[in-house]
Amino acid sequence: MDRLINDLQPLLWQSAWETLYIVGLTLLFGGFGGLVVGLGLYVTRSGSLLPNRSVFAVLNVLVNTIRPIPFIIFLVAVQPLIRQLIGTGIGNTAIIVTISIAASFGISRVVEQNLLTVQPGVIEAARSVGAGPFRIIRTVLLPEAFGPLILGYAFVFVALVDMATVAGLVGGGGLGAFALSYGYKQFNPAVTWTAVLLIVILVQVIQTLGNAWAKKVLRR
């Protein structure tokens, strides 16, 4: 068994790198998309900086429609669309696009909820000195919510690792595909648990770094 794991070591590290590559890019693209949609939900709600009932309703329905769809079903359902967009429905690039779209709607709620924790008095104080909506967003709202947002994105990272692992079922690479191909399908539980151990270590490292960064920001 030790020999088997040693033989698979190059593939294991390659898969670990692919997982980091997929999750890193989806956190970047999905995180930005989620920030834009979450910010849109916050500023267009009644009584907020740019209240607009129609825009809020559209965004709210869109998020509430897509977010609850189980990822494995979403992955299969949007495959024709992804194929139209980038020319292929399988592989790491297709998986990154798919996860980024799905994650945007999930992250938007995390962003919205963290923005709602900003004290209204801080916003009103900025308004009272003549600051416009966009200046308040840039200089007050986002800086005040920055610490909680770091914790929120660290939490999201765990979900993205989960999505990237599931994507191994439909042609994605990474530790999920490695565990399925060389562990589960070849009846090698030690290989599967090696992949699981690497995923747990990866999540622990990112969560610890996220907690430390958020703690530093919140103490300022």
MIDOSE-1310 file (N, C-alpha, C; in nm, 2 decimals, decimal comma, always signed):
residues 220
mdrl	+0,08/-0,12/+0,00/+0,00/+0,00/+0,00/+0,09/+0,13/+0,00; +0,20/+0,12/+0,08/+0,29/+0,24/+0,09/+0,35/+0,26/-0,05; +0,38/+0,14/-0,12/+0,44/+0,15/-0,25/+0,34/+0,22/-0,35; +0,21/+0,18/-0,34/+0,11/+0,24/-0,43/+0,11/+0,39/-0,41
indl	+0,10/+0,43/-0,28/+0,09/+0,58/-0,26/+0,22/+0,65/-0,31; +0,34/+0,58/-0,29/+0,46/+0,64/-0,34/+0,46/+0,66/-0,49; +0,40/+0,55/-0,56/+0,40/+0,56/-0,71/+0,30/+0,67/-0,75; +0,20/+0,70/-0,67/+0,10/+0,80/-0,71/+0,13/+0,94/-0,66
qpll	+0,25/+0,95/-0,60/+0,28/+1,08/-0,54/+0,28/+1,19/-0,64; +0,35/+1,17/-0,76/+0,35/+1,28/-0,86/+0,21/+1,33/-0,90; +0,12/+1,23/-0,92/-0,02/+1,26/-0,95/-0,09/+1,33/-0,84; -0,06/+1,28/-0,71/-0,12/+1,34/-0,59/-0,09/+1,49/-0,59
wqsa	+0,04/+1,53/-0,60/+0,08/+1,67/-0,59/+0,03/+1,75/-0,71; +0,02/+1,69/-0,82/-0,04/+1,76/-0,94/-0,19/+1,79/-0,91; -0,26/+1,69/-0,86/-0,40/+1,71/-0,83/-0,42/+1,81/-0,72; -0,33/+1,82/-0,62/-0,34/+1,92/-0,52/-0,32/+2,06/-0,58
wetl	-0,22/+2,07/-0,67/-0,20/+2,20/-0,74/-0,32/+2,24/-0,82; -0,38/+2,14/-0,89/-0,50/+2,17/-0,97/-0,62/+2,22/-0,88; -0,63/+2,16/-0,76/-0,73/+2,20/-0,67/-0,71/+2,35/-0,63; -0,58/+2,38/-0,59/-0,55/+2,52/-0,56/-0,58/+2,61/-0,67
yivg	-0,54/+2,57/-0,79/-0,56/+2,65/-0,91/-0,71/+2,68/-0,94; -0,79/+2,57/-0,93/-0,94/+2,59/-0,95/-1,00/+2,67/-0,84; -0,97/+2,64/-0,72/-1,03/+2,72/-0,61/-0,98/+2,86/-0,60; -0,85/+2,88/-0,63/-0,80/+3,02/-0,63/-0,87/+3,11/-0,73
ltll	-0,88/+3,06/-0,86/-0,95/+3,14/-0,96/-1,10/+3,16/-0,94; -1,16/+3,05/-0,89/-1,31/+3,07/-0,86/-1,33/+3,16/-0,75; -1,24/+3,16/-0,65/-1,26/+3,26/-0,54/-1,24/+3,40/-0,59; -1,15/+3,42/-0,69/-1,12/+3,55/-0,75/-1,24/+3,59/-0,83
fggf	-1,29/+3,51/-0,93/-1,40/+3,55/-1,01/-1,53/+3,55/-0,94; -1,56/+3,44/-0,87/-1,68/+3,42/-0,80/-1,69/+3,52/-0,69; -1,58/+3,55/-0,62/-1,57/+3,65/-0,51/-1,61/+3,79/-0,56; -1,55/+3,82/-0,68/-1,58/+3,96/-0,74/-1,73/+3,96/-0,78
gglv	-1,78/+3,86/-0,84/-1,92/+3,86/-0,88/-2,01/+3,87/-0,76; -1,98/+3,79/-0,66/-2,06/+3,79/-0,54/-2,05/+3,93/-0,47; -1,94/+3,99/-0,47/-1,93/+4,13/-0,41/-2,02/+4,23/-0,49; -2,02/+4,22/-0,62/-2,10/+4,31/-0,70/-2,25/+4,29/-0,67
vglg	-2,29/+4,16/-0,68/-2,43/+4,13/-0,66/-2,47/+4,16/-0,51; -2,39/+4,12/-0,42/-2,42/+4,15/-0,28/-2,43/+4,30/-0,25; -2,34/+4,37/-0,30/-2,34/+4,52/-0,29/-2,47/+4,58/-0,35; -2,50/+4,52/-0,47/-2,63/+4,56/-0,53/-2,75/+4,54/-0,45
lyvt	-2,75/+4,42/-0,38/-2,87/+4,39/-0,29/-2,87/+4,49/-0,18; -2,75/+4,52/-0,12/-2,75/+4,61/-0,01/-2,79/+4,75/-0,04; -2,73/+4,81/-0,15/-2,76/+4,95/-0,17/-2,90/+4,98/-0,23; -2,96/+4,88/-0,29/-3,09/+4,90/-0,36/-3,21/+4,87/-0,27
rsgs	-3,18/+4,81/-0,15/-3,29/+4,78/-0,06/-3,35/+4,91/+0,00; -3,48/+4,90/+0,04/-3,55/+5,01/+0,09/-3,47/+5,08/+0,20; -3,46/+5,21/+0,19/-3,39/+5,29/+0,30/-3,24/+5,29/+0,29; -3,19/+5,22/+0,19/-3,04/+5,22/+0,18/-2,99/+5,33/+0,09
llpn	-2,87/+5,32/+0,04/-2,80/+5,43/-0,02/-2,86/+5,47/-0,16; -2,90/+5,36/-0,24/-2,95/+5,39/-0,37/-3,08/+5,30/-0,38; -3,18/+5,33/-0,30/-3,30/+5,24/-0,30/-3,37/+5,23/-0,44; -3,39/+5,11/-0,48/-3,46/+5,08/-0,61/-3,53/+4,95/-0,60
rsvf	-3,66/+4,96/-0,58/-3,74/+4,84/-0,55/-3,73/+4,73/-0,67; -3,73/+4,78/-0,79/-3,73/+4,69/-0,91/-3,60/+4,61/-0,92; -3,48/+4,69/-0,90/-3,35/+4,62/-0,91/-3,33/+4,53/-0,80; -3,37/+4,57/-0,68/-3,36/+4,48/-0,56/-3,44/+4,35/-0,58
avln	-3,57/+4,37/-0,63/-3,65/+4,25/-0,65/-3,59/+4,15/-0,75; -3,54/+4,21/-0,86/-3,48/+4,12/-0,97/-3,36/+4,04/-0,91; -3,27/+4,12/-0,84/-3,15/+4,05/-0,78/-3,19/+3,95/-0,68; -3,29/+3,99/-0,59/-3,33/+3,90/-0,49/-3,38/+3,77/-0,54
vlvn	-3,47/+3,78/-0,65/-3,53/+3,66/-0,71/-3,42/+3,57/-0,77; -3,33/+3,64/-0,84/-3,22/+3,57/-0,91/-3,14/+3,49/-0,81; -3,10/+3,55/-0,70/-3,02/+3,49/-0,60/-3,09/+3,37/-0,54; -3,22/+3,40/-0,50/-3,30/+3,30/-0,44/-3,33/+3,18/-0,53
tirp	-3,33/+3,20/-0,66/-3,35/+3,09/-0,76/-3,23/+3,01/-0,78; -3,12/+3,07/-0,80/-3,00/+2,99/-0,83/-2,93/+2,93/-0,71; -2,92/+3,01/-0,60/-2,84/+2,96/-0,48/-2,89/+2,83/-0,43; -3,02/+2,80/-0,42/-3,06/+2,67/-0,36/-3,03/+2,55/-0,45
ipfi	-3,00/+2,57/-0,58/-2,98/+2,45/-0,67/-2,86/+2,37/-0,63; -2,88/+2,24/-0,60/-2,76/+2,16/-0,56/-2,65/+2,17/-0,67; -2,53/+2,18/-0,63/-2,42/+2,21/-0,72/-2,41/+2,11/-0,83; -2,42/+1,98/-0,80/-2,40/+1,87/-0,90/-2,51/+1,89/-1,01
iflv	-2,63/+1,93/-0,97/-2,73/+1,95/-1,07/-2,70/+2,07/-1,16; -2,66/+2,18/-1,09/-2,62/+2,31/-1,16/-2,51/+2,28/-1,26; -2,42/+2,20/-1,21/-2,30/+2,17/-1,29/-2,34/+2,10/-1,43; -2,43/+2,01/-1,42/-2,48/+1,94/-1,54/-2,57/+2,03/-1,62
avqp	-2,66/+2,10/-1,55/-2,76/+2,18/-1,62/-2,70/+2,30/-1,71; -2,59/+2,36/-1,66/-2,53/+2,47/-1,73/-2,42/+2,43/-1,83; -2,40/+2,30/-1,84/-2,29/+2,25/-1,92/-2,31/+2,30/-2,07; -2,43/+2,29/-2,13/-2,45/+2,34/-2,27/-2,41/+2,49/-2,28
lirq	-2,45/+2,57/-2,18/-2,42/+2,71/-2,18/-2,27/+2,73/-2,17; -2,20/+2,66/-2,08/-2,06/+2,68/-2,07/-1,99/+2,64/-2,20; -2,04/+2,53/-2,27/-1,98/+2,49/-2,40/-2,00/+2,60/-2,50; -2,11/+2,67/-2,50/-2,13/+2,78/-2,59/-2,04/+2,90/-2,56
ligt	-2,01/+2,92/-2,43/-1,93/+3,03/-2,39/-1,78/+3,01/-2,42; -1,73/+2,89/-2,39/-1,58/+2,87/-2,40/-1,54/+2,76/-2,49; -1,64/+2,69/-2,55/-1,61/+2,59/-2,65/-1,60/+2,45/-2,59; -1,60/+2,43/-2,46/-1,60/+2,30/-2,40/-1,68/+2,30/-2,27
gign	-1,73/+2,18/-2,24/-1,81/+2,17/-2,12/-1,74/+2,09/-2,01; -1,62/+2,04/-2,04/-1,55/+1,96/-1,94/-1,41/+2,02/-1,93; -1,33/+1,97/-1,83/-1,20/+2,02/-1,81/-1,20/+2,14/-1,70; -1,08/+2,17/-1,66/-1,06/+2,27/-1,55/-1,12/+2,41/-1,58
taii	-1,10/+2,45/-1,71/-1,15/+2,58/-1,75/-1,30/+2,59/-1,74; -1,37/+2,49/-1,79/-1,51/+2,48/-1,78/-1,56/+2,48/-1,64; -1,49/+2,40/-1,55/-1,52/+2,39/-1,41/-1,51/+2,52/-1,34; -1,40/+2,60/-1,37/-1,38/+2,73/-1,31/-1,49/+2,82/-1,34
vtis	-1,53/+2,83/-1,47/-1,64/+2,91/-1,51/-1,77/+2,88/-1,44; -1,80/+2,75/-1,44/-1,92/+2,70/-1,37/-1,93/+2,73/-1,22; -1,82/+2,70/-1,15/-1,81/+2,73/-1,01/-1,82/+2,88/-0,98; -1,75/+2,96/-1,07/-1,76/+3,10/-1,05/-1,90/+3,16/-1,06
iaas	-1,98/+3,11/-1,15/-2,12/+3,15/-1,17/-2,20/+3,11/-1,05; -2,19/+2,98/-1,01/-2,26/+2,93/-0,89/-2,22/+3,00/-0,77; -2,09/+3,02/-0,75/-2,04/+3,08/-0,62/-2,08/+3,23/-0,61; -2,09/+3,30/-0,73/-2,13/+3,44/-0,72/-2,26/+3,46/-0,64
fgis	-2,36/+3,38/-0,67/-2,49/+3,39/-0,61/-2,49/+3,36/-0,46; -2,41/+3,25/-0,43/-2,39/+3,22/-0,28/-2,32/+3,32/-0,21; -2,21/+3,37/-0,27/-2,12/+3,47/-0,20/-2,20/+3,60/-0,18; -2,29/+3,63/-0,28/-2,36/+3,76/-0,27/-2,44/+3,77/-0,14
rvve	-2,50/+3,66/-0,09/-2,57/+3,67/+0,04/-2,47/+3,69/+0,16; -2,35/+3,63/+0,15/-2,25/+3,65/+0,25/-2,21/+3,79/+0,26; -2,19/+3,85/+0,14/-2,15/+4,00/+0,13/-2,27/+4,08/+0,19; -2,39/+4,06/+0,14/-2,50/+4,14/+0,19/-2,52/+4,13/+0,34
qnll	-2,51/+4,01/+0,39/-2,53/+4,00/+0,54/-2,42/+4,07/+0,62; -2,29/+4,07/+0,56/-2,18/+4,13/+0,63/-2,20/+4,28/+0,62; -2,25/+4,33/+0,51/-2,27/+4,48/+0,49/-2,38/+4,53/+0,59; -2,47/+4,44/+0,61/-2,58/+4,48/+0,70/-2,54/+4,49/+0,85
tvqp	-2,42/+4,44/+0,88/-2,37/+4,45/+1,02/-2,30/+4,59/+1,04; -2,28/+4,67/+0,93/-2,23/+4,80/+0,95/-2,33/+4,89/+1,02; -2,29/+4,96/+1,13/-2,38/+5,04/+1,21/-2,44/+5,15/+1,12; -2,57/+5,16/+1,12/-2,64/+5,27/+1,04/-2,59/+5,41/+1,08
gvie	-2,55/+5,42/+1,21/-2,50/+5,55/+1,25/-2,38/+5,60/+1,18; -2,29/+5,50/+1,14/-2,17/+5,54/+1,07/-2,21/+5,59/+0,93; -2,31/+5,53/+0,86/-2,35/+5,57/+0,73/-2,42/+5,71/+0,74; -2,50/+5,73/+0,84/-2,57/+5,86/+0,86/-2,47/+5,97/+0,89
aars	-2,36/+5,94/+0,96/-2,26/+6,04/+0,99/-2,19/+6,08/+0,86; -2,17/+5,99/+0,77/-2,10/+6,02/+0,65/-2,20/+6,10/+0,56; -2,33/+6,07/+0,57/-2,43/+6,14/+0,49/-2,44/+6,29/+0,54; -2,43/+6,30/+0,67/-2,45/+6,43/+0,73/-2,34/+6,53/+0,70
vgag	-2,22/+6,48/+0,66/-2,11/+6,57/+0,61/-2,11/+6,58/+0,46; -2,21/+6,54/+0,39/-2,22/+6,56/+0,25/-2,17/+6,45/+0,16; -2,13/+6,34/+0,21/-2,07/+6,23/+0,13/-2,18/+6,17/+0,05; -2,15/+6,15/-0,08/-2,25/+6,08/-0,17/-2,25/+5,93/-0,16
pfri	-2,34/+5,86/-0,22/-2,35/+5,72/-0,20/-2,23/+5,64/-0,24; -2,17/+5,68/-0,36/-2,05/+5,60/-0,40/-1,93/+5,63/-0,31; -1,92/+5,75/-0,26/-1,81/+5,78/-0,17/-1,83/+5,70/-0,04; -1,95/+5,70/+0,01/-1,98/+5,62/+0,13/-1,95/+5,47/+0,11
irtv	-1,98/+5,42/+0,00/-1,95/+5,28/-0,03/-1,80/+5,25/-0,02; -1,73/+5,34/-0,09/-1,58/+5,32/-0,10/-1,51/+5,35/+0,03; -1,55/+5,46/+0,10/-1,47/+5,50/+0,21/-1,52/+5,46/+0,35; -1,65/+5,42/+0,35/-1,71/+5,39/+0,48/-1,76/+5,24/+0,49
llpe	-1,85/+5,21/+0,39/-1,92/+5,08/+0,40/-1,82/+4,96/+0,38; -1,75/+4,96/+0,28/-1,66/+4,85/+0,25/-1,55/+4,84/+0,36; -1,48/+4,95/+0,39/-1,38/+4,94/+0,50/-1,43/+4,89/+0,63; -1,56/+4,94/+0,67/-1,62/+4,90/+0,80/-1,65/+4,75/+0,80
afgp	-1,69/+4,70/+0,68/-1,73/+4,56/+0,67/-1,61/+4,46/+0,63; -1,49/+4,52/+0,62/-1,38/+4,44/+0,56/-1,34/+4,32/+0,65; -1,33/+4,34/+0,78/-1,30/+4,23/+0,87/-1,40/+4,11/+0,86; -1,53/+4,14/+0,88/-1,63/+4,03/+0,86/-1,63/+3,97/+0,72
lilg	-1,60/+4,06/+0,62/-1,60/+4,00/+0,48/-1,48/+3,90/+0,46; -1,37/+3,93/+0,53/-1,26/+3,83/+0,52/-1,30/+3,70/+0,58; -1,37/+3,70/+0,70/-1,42/+3,58/+0,76/-1,52/+3,51/+0,67; -1,60/+3,59/+0,60/-1,70/+3,53/+0,51/-1,64/+3,46/+0,39
yafv	-1,54/+3,53/+0,34/-1,47/+3,47/+0,22/-1,39/+3,34/+0,26; -1,33/+3,34/+0,38/-1,26/+3,22/+0,43/-1,36/+3,11/+0,44; -1,48/+3,14/+0,49/-1,59/+3,04/+0,50/-1,63/+2,99/+0,36; -1,63/+3,08/+0,26/-1,67/+3,04/+0,12/-1,56/+2,95/+0,06
fval	-1,44/+2,98/+0,10/-1,33/+2,89/+0,04/-1,35/+2,75/+0,07; -1,41/+2,71/+0,19/-1,44/+2,57/+0,22/-1,54/+2,52/+0,12; -1,64/+2,60/+0,09/-1,75/+2,56/+0,00/-1,69/+2,54/-0,14; -1,60/+2,63/-0,18/-1,54/+2,62/-0,31/-1,45/+2,49/-0,33
vdma	-1,39/+2,45/-0,22/-1,31/+2,33/-0,22/-1,41/+2,21/-0,24; -1,52/+2,22/-0,17/-1,62/+2,11/-0,19/-1,67/+2,11/-0,33; -1,70/+2,22/-0,39/-1,75/+2,23/-0,53/-1,64/+2,17/-0,63; -1,52/+2,21/-0,61/-1,41/+2,17/-0,69/-1,39/+2,01/-0,68
tvag	-1,42/+1,96/-0,56/-1,41/+1,82/-0,55/-1,52/+1,74/-0,62; -1,64/+1,80/-0,61/-1,76/+1,74/-0,67/-1,74/+1,74/-0,83; -1,68/+1,85/-0,87/-1,66/+1,87/-1,02/-1,57/+1,75/-1,08; -1,50/+1,68/-0,99/-1,42/+1,57/-1,04/-1,51/+1,46/-1,10
lvgg	-1,64/+1,46/-1,07/-1,73/+1,36/-1,12/-1,76/+1,38/-1,27; -1,75/+1,51/-1,32/-1,79/+1,53/-1,45/-1,67/+1,59/-1,53; -1,55/+1,54/-1,51/-1,44/+1,58/-1,60/-1,35/+1,69/-1,54; -1,37/+1,73/-1,42/-1,28/+1,83/-1,36/-1,16/+1,76/-1,30
gglg	-1,05/+1,83/-1,28/-0,93/+1,77/-1,22/-0,93/+1,80/-1,07; -0,81/+1,78/-1,01/-0,79/+1,81/-0,87/-0,80/+1,68/-0,78; -0,81/+1,71/-0,65/-0,80/+1,60/-0,56/-0,93/+1,51/-0,56; -1,04/+1,58/-0,60/-1,17/+1,50/-0,61/-1,16/+1,39/-0,72
afal	-1,11/+1,44/-0,83/-1,09/+1,34/-0,94/-0,99/+1,23/-0,91; -0,88/+1,28/-0,84/-0,78/+1,18/-0,80/-0,83/+1,08/-0,70; -0,91/+1,12/-0,60/-0,97/+1,03/-0,51/-1,06/+0,93/-0,57; -1,14/+0,98/-0,67/-1,24/+0,89/-0,74/-1,17/+0,79/-0,83
sygy	-1,07/+0,84/-0,91/-1,00/+0,75/-1,01/-0,91/+0,65/-0,95; -0,83/+0,69/-0,85/-0,73/+0,60/-0,79/-0,76/+0,55/-0,66; -0,86/+0,60/-0,59/-0,90/+0,55/-0,46/-1,03/+0,47/-0,47; -1,14/+0,54/-0,50/-1,27/+0,48/-0,49/-1,29/+0,37/-0,60
kqfn	-1,26/+0,40/-0,73/-1,28/+0,31/-0,84/-1,18/+0,19/-0,84; -1,06/+0,21/-0,77/-0,97/+0,10/-0,77/-0,96/+0,03/-0,63; -1,06/+0,06/-0,55/-1,07/+0,00/-0,41/-0,95/+0,02/-0,33; -0,90/+0,15/-0,33/-0,78/+0,18/-0,25/-0,82/+0,29/-0,15
pavt	-0,87/+0,25/-0,03/-0,92/+0,35/+0,06/-0,80/+0,44/+0,11; -0,68/+0,38/+0,12/-0,57/+0,46/+0,17/-0,54/+0,58/+0,08; -0,56/+0,56/-0,06/-0,54/+0,67/-0,15/-0,65/+0,77/-0,13; -0,77/+0,73/-0,11/-0,88/+0,82/-0,09/-0,86/+0,90/+0,03
wtav	-0,82/+0,84/+0,14/-0,80/+0,91/+0,27/-0,68/+1,00/+0,26; -0,58/+0,97/+0,18/-0,47/+1,06/+0,16/-0,51/+1,19/+0,10; -0,60/+1,18/-0,01/-0,66/+1,30/-0,07/-0,74/+1,38/+0,03; -0,82/+1,30/+0,11/-0,91/+1,37/+0,21/-0,82/+1,45/+0,31
lliv	-0,71/+1,38/+0,35/-0,62/+1,45/+0,45/-0,56/+1,58/+0,39; -0,52/+1,57/+0,26/-0,47/+1,70/+0,20/-0,57/+1,81/+0,19; -0,70/+1,77/+0,16/-0,81/+1,87/+0,15/-0,83/+1,93/+0,29; -0,83/+1,85/+0,40/-0,85/+1,90/+0,53/-0,74/+1,99/+0,57
ilvq	-0,61/+1,96/+0,54/-0,50/+2,04/+0,57/-0,51/+2,18/+0,50; -0,55/+2,17/+0,37/-0,56/+2,29/+0,29/-0,67/+2,38/+0,35; -0,78/+2,33/+0,38/-0,89/+2,41/+0,44/-0,84/+2,47/+0,58; -0,78/+2,39/+0,66/-0,73/+2,44/+0,79/-0,63/+2,55/+0,77
viqt	-0,54/+2,54/+0,68/-0,44/+2,65/+0,66/-0,51/+2,78/+0,61; -0,61/+2,77/+0,52/-0,67/+2,89/+0,47/-0,76/+2,95/+0,58; -0,83/+2,87/+0,65/-0,92/+2,92/+0,76/-0,84/+2,99/+0,87; -0,72/+2,93/+0,90/-0,64/+2,99/+1,00/-0,58/+3,13/+0,95
lgna	-0,54/+3,13/+0,83/-0,49/+3,26/+0,77/-0,60/+3,36/+0,76; -0,72/+3,32/+0,72/-0,83/+3,41/+0,72/-0,87/+3,46/+0,86; -0,87/+3,38/+0,96/-0,90/+3,42/+1,09/-0,80/+3,52/+1,14; -0,67/+3,50/+1,12/-0,56/+3,58/+1,16/-0,57/+3,72/+1,09
wakk	-0,60/+3,72/+0,96/-0,61/+3,85/+0,88/-0,73/+3,93/+0,93; -0,84/+3,86/+0,95/-0,96/+3,93/+1,00/-0,94/+3,99/+1,14; -0,87/+3,91/+1,23/-0,84/+3,96/+1,36/-0,76/+4,09/+1,36; -0,66/+4,09/+1,27/-0,57/+4,20/+1,26/-0,65/+4,32/+1,21
vlrr	-0,74/+4,30/+1,11/-0,82/+4,41/+1,05/-0,91/+4,47/+1,16; -0,98/+4,38/+1,23/-1,08/+4,42/+1,33/-1,02/+4,50/+1,45; -0,89/+4,48/+1,47/-0,82/+4,55/+1,58/-0,78/+4,69/+1,55; -0,79/+4,72/+1,42/-0,74/+4,86/+1,38/-0,83/+4,97/+1,44
